[in-house]
Amino acid sequence: MLWRSPSQQDQALHTSLINGFNNLGYLSKNGEEEKAISILIVASECDEVGLGSSAKRKGKRVGREKASEIISLFKRLPQYAQRGFRHFEEIQFYVDGISKDRVSDISCSFLKSFLIDFTTDQCARLGIPTAVCRVENVYNYRKNEFESEDGVSVPINPIDGKPIIFVPKRWLRFTPWINYDDYFAKYCPQDEIAHAAEELNRVEVLNYNRNHYDVVEDYVTAKERTFEDCANDPLFSQIPVTSAKRKFELIKKLPTGKTDSADRQYEDALGQLLPSLLYPNLDFAQAQARTESGVSIRDLIFYNTRANEFLQELLADYGSRQITMEMKNVKAVEREHIDQLNRYLTDDLGKFGVLVTRHPLKRAEFQRTIDLWAGQRRAIVALTDADIAQMVEVFESKQREALDVIKKKYVEFRRACP
């Protein structure tokens, strides 16, 4: 995204990023390989930004052996020894264990000084609270090494007190434009590497690439030619309408109960369908979300974006910063199912929950939800197969938002309350 940007600033940042990375090759060729390895190990994680797959915003740096393997590319491949990398994402094609999260971490590490300034500016513009703190491992372009920086004004994570750094949205792609999966599927001469393509593993491809640099070079050149197709994309993509219909058809055919793992299939299918139907109003869905103690598991939980009046109302009336959903593939919901969801509705998550089940609640169970609202001001609404079908329908027609179906159920529930 930096390389293809029309912004001169972004292009300059890409140049400084590549220069910082290629300096590791310069150090290695001039007898300072250990220093190059140490710098790369530090650059391999950027906890302040938090991109990647770690659940706790704290990843694991590459080991010395892996860093040494990357640095060796500057000596092993003459093309990189002579001119360095044009796009350091190319290391994915030669070293196992290097993927998109590692590429983003290395990029953020070398650009951390700019990202700190960007974060400070955005916080001032948007009124986001900051604190003066110390940020570790900021790359110094004059010294070509990482060092700590004091007196930095950035947001602080309230949970662990660690600094948080923002990244411009225009830089974000779920997958790098130059990536291994795209190369393997469309450009890699698989037949030349192994006659049985289904047995071809990543290590064999990487070994082939090291001895056939021209194949990688052709791929990178082709990606450069089509740079106009490279655009920032959302971190979450909705499933197409046909897939939504197909997923719901699968749900309708499932029997109630646990026969042949029908309950698990029901949860898995809804865990894929509902995030697409409700995006972007409800975002960052997490299935099988454990509580901090690890004792309870919520089937599906969403972040409340407060994007409309209904979601703002849920936050104001029930403190629902998160929306909890519990899925029950049962013929009839019992009181214990309602009480289970009720236990999840804490002050931290909010006191509004959704019970997703196959059929409407019986009179006694519906009255139980009314009693919980009257006594504890907790709201539980139920979505049935018919409601999910309506959500899929409006998702296809785009005449309304799928969230309106939940809003409708909530309005009906409140009208029944005393």
N, C-alpha and C positions, 0 to 999 in steps of 0.2 A: 504494500500500500504506500509506503514511503517512496519507493522507486518510481511508481507510476503516477504519483500525485502531480498535478499541475502547479502546486505550490512550490516556489523556490525554497522556502524554509524547509519543507518536507524533503525535498531533493538533497538539500545541504545536510540534513540530519542523516539521510541514508548514506551519503558519502562519508560522514564522520563515523557512522556505525561500521561501515565496511573497512575504513582505515583503522579503526580500533581493533577489529578482528584480525585484519591482515598484519597488524603490528606483531601479533603473536608469532606469525611465520618469520618475521624479521628477527625477533628475539631468538627464535629457535635456530635459525641459520647462522647467528652470530654468537653461538656458544652459551646462550641463556635459556636453554630449553626448560629448565626447572622453573624459572620465573614465568615463562609462557604458560606452563601447565598450571601453576598456582593461580595466575590471573584468570584463566579459563574456568577453573573450578569455582572461583568466586562468582564469575559472571553467569554460571549455569543456573542460578536461582535468583529470583527477585520477589521476595516475600511481600514487600510493600505494595506491589501491584496486585498480586494474588491471581493472575491468570493461570490456567492449568486445571488439573483434575484433583488436586489435594483438597480434602474436606476441611482442613483447618488452616488454610491460607499459609501453610508452611510446608514447602516441598523439600526434596532431598537433592543435594548437589551431586553432580557426577563424581565418580571416584577418580583417583589418580590414573588408573589404568585406562579408563575411557577417555580422559582428557589427553593423555599421551597419544592415544590412537588418533584423536582428532588433529593434534598438533603435527603428527607424523605425515599428514596429507601434504603439508607444505614441502616436504622432502621427497615423499614417495611418488607424487604426481608432478611431473616436470611443468605442466601448465600452471599449477598453483605456485610452484617454486619461482617461476619467472614473473608472473603478473599478479598473483594473489587471486582472491575470489571476487567475482562481480556480485554474486548473491550467496551469502554464506549458508542459505538454506540447502545448498548443494551437499553439505556434509551428511544430509539424510541418505544420500545415495551411496555412501562409502562406509558409514559407521553404524553398526547395529545399536538400537536403543535410543536413537535420536529421532524425536517426533515433533509434532507441532507445538506442544507445550514447552519443550526445551528451546525451540527456535524463538518463541515469544519471550521466554525468560532472558535469554542472552541479549536479545534486542533491547528489552527494557533496562537491563543492567547497564549496557553501554550508553543508553540515552537517559539515564536516571536524573542527571543534572537538569536537563530540559524538562523532564516530567515533573520535577519538584517545582520549577517555576510555573509550569502550566497549572499544577494543582493549586498553588498559592493564588494565582490569578482567578481561577474559577471559584474558589472559596470566597474570595473578596466580592466577586460579581453576584454570587448566589446566596451569600450570607451563611455559608456553612462554617460551623465552629472549628477553630484550629487551635493548636497548642505548639509552643516552641519546644523542639525536641532535637535529638541527635539521630541522624540517618546514617546507617553503616553502608560501606561499599559503594560510594559514589565515584564514578570514573572521572579522573582528572586527565584531560586531553593534553595538557602541557607535559605532564610527567608520564603519561601512558600507563597509569596504574590506578588501583582503587584505593580510596581513603575515606575516613569518616568525615561527616560535615555537621558541625554544631550550629545551633541557632536557626534551625529550619522550621518554618511555620506551615504545618500540614495537619489534616484531621488525624485523630487518634482513635484506634479501635477500643471501644469501651469495655470489651471483654478482657483483652490482654495488654492494653496500653501501648500497643505497637503502632508505628506510623502507617498511614494509608496514603498511597499515591495514585492519582487518576491517570487515565490514558485517553487521548482524543478518540471520540467515537469513529471518526473517519478512518482511523487506522485498523479497525477491528474486522477481522474475517474469522469465521469458524475454522477454516482450513487455509494454510498458506497457499498462495497462487502456484508456487513451485513446491510440490509435495510428492512423497514416495508413492502413495496409492494411485495418484493420477498417472505418474510415470510408469508404474508397473502395468496398469490396465491398458494404456494407450500407446506407449512408446517402447517399452522394454522388449527386445527380441527374444521372447521366451523360448522359442523353438531352438535357438542357437545355444541356449544355456542348458536346457534339459528337454528331451523328447517327450517326457511325461510331464505336461504342464501342471497337473494336479499335485505332483510331488515336489514342485519347485518351491524352495523355501527362501526366506529373505536373505540369509547368509550367502547362498549361492549367487543371488542377484548382486549383492554388494561386492562379492569377489570378482564377478564378471565386470562390474562397472569400473573397478580399480584398474583393470587391464584394457578397458575399452572406453577411455575417456570421451572419445568422439560421440558415443551414443548419448551420454549425459549432456554433452555440449549441444548436440542437435535438439535435445528436448528443451533445454534452457532457452536456446535461440527461438524455438517455436513459441514458447510461452511469452517471450519478450515481444514477438511480432503481434500477439493477440492481447496485448496489455490492456486494450480498451475494454475487454470483457471482464477485467479484474476490478471488482467493486467491493466496497465494504458490505457485509451481509449481516443480518441479525444473528445473534447467538442461538436463537431458536427458530426453527422453520415449521410452519403448520403442515400437517399431512394434507394431501389433495382431497378434493371432495369425493372422488371415487374410492379412495382408501378409507375415508370416514364412513361411507356407506357400507363398505365391505367389513370394516371393523364392527359396526353395529349389527350387521347380519350375523356375524360370528357370535356376538353377545346374545342375540335373541334365540339362537339355536342351542345354547348351553342349557343343560338341565339344572334345576336348583339343587343345592346340597353340595356334597364333596365327591360324588361319584366321578371316577376317572379324573380327579383333580380339577373338577369344574369350577370350584371356588377360586383356585389359583389362576385359571385361565380367565375367569371373570375379572379378577383384580388386575391382571396384566393388560387385558384389552382396554379396560377403562382407564388404566394408568397411562396408556398411549393416546386414547381418544380424547379424554377430557382436557388435557393441557392444550391440545390443538383447538378444540372448540372454544375454550375460554380465553385464549391468548388474543390480544395483549393485556386485557383487563385484569386477569389473574395470571401471574408470571412466575418463573423460577420454581416450577413444580418439582416436588420430590416425593417419590413413592417409597413406602416402607420407612418412614422417617422415625427414628428412635428419639425418645426423650433423652435429656442429658444423663439421667441415671441409667438409661438403657433398659429400664423395666418395661416401658410401654412402647408400642409401635403404631403410629398412625398410618393408615393405608395410603393416604395422599394428602399433601399439604401444599398450599399455594401462598405466594406473597401477595398481599393486598396492595395493588398499585394506587388505589384511591383515584382512579382515572375518571370516575363519574360520581354523581350524587348518591347513588345506591351504595357504592363501596365506601364513600365518605360517611354515610349514615351508619354502616356496620362498624366502622372504626369509632365513631362518636358514641353510639349506643352500647356497643359490646366490647370495645377495645380490641377489635379484631385486626391486628396488623398481619396476621396469618389466617388463612381460611382452611379449616380442617375438614376432610371428607373421610367417612368410614364406609366401606363397601360390604354389603351383606348379600351373598348369593343364596338367599333362603326363600322358601315358599311363603313364609309369613314372618315378619319382624316381631320379636318378642321384647318384653320389657327389659331384659338383660342387655339386649343390643343397644337400646336407647341409653341405658345407664352407662354402658361402656363408653359411648361417644361423649356422654355428659362429663365423664371423668377427665377426658382430654381437654375440655374447655376451661382452661386455666386463665388466670390474669395475664400471663405472659403471651399466650397465643390468642386470647380473645374468647368471648362466650357465644360465638355464633358457629354452628357446625352444620354439615350437610350429610345426611344418611342416604347413600345410593343403594337402592335395592330393586327387586324385581316388580313388586306389586304395591298398591297403596296400603298405608297403615290401617290396621283394624281400629275400631272405635276406641278401645281401651288404650292402645299404644299411642294413638293420636292425642287422647286426653292426657296421657303421661307427659307429652311434650308441652301441652298447655300448662300443666301444673308446674313444670320446671320453669317456665317463663314467669308464671305468677309468683312462685316462691323464691326463685334465685335470679330472675331476669336473664335466663339463658335461652337462646333460641336454637331449635333444631328443626330443620325442614327436610323433607324426604323427596328424593328424585326417583321416579320409577322408570321402567322401560319405555313407557309412553312419553315421559318427559325427555329422556335421552333421544328418542326418535324426533321429537320436536326440535331439540337443539341441533341435531344433524340437519334437519330440514331448513332451519333458518341459516345455518352455516353454509348450506349450499346456495340458498336464494340470495343471501346477503341483504335481505330486506330489514332484518333486525339482528341484534347480537345474541349469541347463545346465552350470555349472562342474563338476558331478560327473562329466560325461563326460570332461573333461580329467583330472580326478583319477583316474578309472578307467584311462585310458590311461597315466598316470604310474605307477600301481601295477603295471600289467602290465610296463611298461618296467623298473622297479626289480627286479621278481622275476626278470627275465632277466639282470640285471647280476651280475657275480661277487661 
